[in-house]
Amino acid sequence: MKPILQNLVEMTGHRDHLRLEVSVLSTLLKLGHIVQVRALEFFVQDQVTMLRPRSWSQDGQIVSSAHDACSDPQGVPLTQLPELAQCIESRQASAQHSATGRHTLWLPVWLADRAHACLEITQSRALTRHQRDVVMGVFLVYQNYQSLLDYSERDALTGLFNRKTFEEQFARQAGARPDAAQGDDPPRQWLAVIDIDHFKAVNDRFGHLYGDEVLILVANRLRSLFRSQDRIFRFGGEEFVVLLRSVTLGQARQALERLRAAIQEHTFPQVGHITISIGFAATQAGSPVEILGRADQALYHAKENGRNRVCFYDDLLHSGALQAKVAHDEVELF
């Protein structure tokens, strides 16, 4: 029991979801008779619930995928694992499958009333009651700690990722390089900064309670209009940031214009109609400070030129409306 406790101490020392995941898989792998352990991630692609192995055991070590969920070649429809699919649909705590020499146990990880991942444990023999109790104990510690990490990463009002989480996720996306693509408009990664126009006037006229309701409703529209692989953050106040993954410039423009129009057309309780301004930039060249600065410049241009519009940094640069700024290493935005 002592090695398990030592592993639990190590596991709960992590402050990152992926490192925590790798640590719990390492802990489970040491329990004996286990053939393989995997951490499966659920995601939606073309309205189909998919899963893919995000981390797994290989030759006694834990390795993790270098792909985003939607570009991972190991992704398969959830229906390919019918016992697990039924478990998720009926919101059960676990599912099992047994075949000759392989016995698999699935333990879904539920966060915010949604199964976002699952631990898969495959043994050469069926779990004894004692083994199952130990596995469940490790799993519950892991799930509880995942919940704590998730809570610390999110904005309390809107439930979106907070600014503290932005640096890590942005660095991960900005460092990802898409596969070589043909054509004049290949899929790339984009950063958009979104600001509610005249939000101070909303608070001054209607009060902070209605101002908070506007922020919550805008956050809900952001969730509904972007894909599960995109990342949405609230930076504080009335400012939001979206990281768009693997889309063309044309698709990025279309998605951001769709958001702008949806907010303009929505009737907010008591407040009526509001608008947003958006600035965005590509993420494949430059440091995080530079890229965020470009999107901010485009946003400020939108604010200073009528608001309720989407501005792309490169367009403004090429037209002469903006001048490129030199980034300094001593500038800190995080």
Protein Blocks (a to p, Z undefined) as FASTA:
>chain_A
ZZmmmmmmmmmmpccfklmmmmmmmmmmmnooiabdcddddddeehiacdddfbdceehi
acddfbdfklpmkbccfklmmmlmmmmmnopabdcdddehiacddddddeehiafbdcdd
ddfbdcdfklmmmmmmmmmmmmmmmmmmmmmmpcfklopacfklmmmmmmmmmmpccddd
edjbdcdddddddddehklmmmmmnojklmmmmmmmmmmmmmmmpcfkbccddebjjbdc
dddehiafklmmmmmmmmmmmmmmpccehklpaddddddddfkgccfklmmmmmmmmmmm
mmmnopaiacdfklmmmnopaccddddfklcfZZ
